[in-house]
């Protein structure tokens, strides 16, 4: 792994005890920003997401780039000793095990921070402390209980969002907490325990709907009901059968679009001069848009909306992003080799920071790819490492295994 001192988090040492999405996404962001992230995964088989199928097939390959891998049995005394040695030297620990798991492993927050008072211990859970704290949670569970699934699907059909939005957002909030704690450590010299949770993350995302609910006596309708703040804010079917989203959210959008397509009667109608007036007239306006876009191909619709300078989007599938011209021009997708050997391109961190190159420094690691290097750095001799491997306490990637037994 190449370390670039120009990266904002260069020199920061992170232990990633995360699994599935929430913990690994948090640690991936830290890794992309330059932290040295060591992924701690089970000695037998590695992180279980390596073997997932279906929608889970992309988890490991996406959320574990720019990390090293230590494969160790944390349930063994020898494996726990390795982990505790690492804790003494770390700046940050990230974990998202079920409640009580880190305590049973002997690596709970109290133990870890006693060993290393400068440690920022990030505990990512389903719920913050309270009546639900011991419940097990998943992204989809909290989407259902927070109202997000209700808002996403049509009436009577609650529907989860089309990506692990809460897991990822929860990981992002954990990053915010970690960076804030590190900033505070600069002043106090001491670390602290920080927490993030799926349920509270989803409630935060629902805040705009809560503010809406506070101002009306009517039940909040789900988003597919299209009770929109704007008159034109929805997809239309094009001449070639594809769908195309159009959003006209300002008076300027309205005026430019009507002028562009020659709708002088609508442009001159005083009742349509304001957004709220147009919302009241949706039943009259939307058929005009449906008829217009139904006569256009996607290429013609894109050209029209670009010229009118209004928000628009062809309705894309995920795989369409591989061929997106903007991503191709900006390098928005980075060439990545997945652990199974598949060569692909995956999204980079969606920020720019001065001259920092927040790109891929290492592909997602094989199970235990760095076990030998990590143990050697902790002072373990080759014969001791080989003995740990024979006992099943640790597992090593190919080259590491050869080194340990030589």
Secondary structure, 3 states (H helix, E strand, C coil): CCCCCCCCCCCCEEEECCCCCHHHHHHHHHHHCCCEEEEEECCCCCCHHHHCCHHHHHHHHHHCCCEEEEEECCCCHHHHHHHHHHHHHCCEEEECCCCCHHHHCCCCHHHHHHHCCCCEEEEEECCCCCCCCCCCCCHHHHHHHHCHHHHHCCCCCCCCCCCCHHHHHHHHHHHHHHHHHHHHHHHHCCCCEEEEEHHHHHHHHCHHHHHHHCCCCCCCCCHHHCCCCCCEEEEEECCCCCEEEEEECCHHHHHHHHHHHCCHHHHHCHHHCCHHHHHHCHHHHHHHHHHHHCCCCHHHHHHHHHHHCCEEEECCCHHHHHHCHHHHHHCCEEEEECCCCCEEEEECCCCCCCCCCCCCCCCCCCCCCCHHHHHHHCCCCHHHHHHHHHCCCEECCHHHHHHHHC
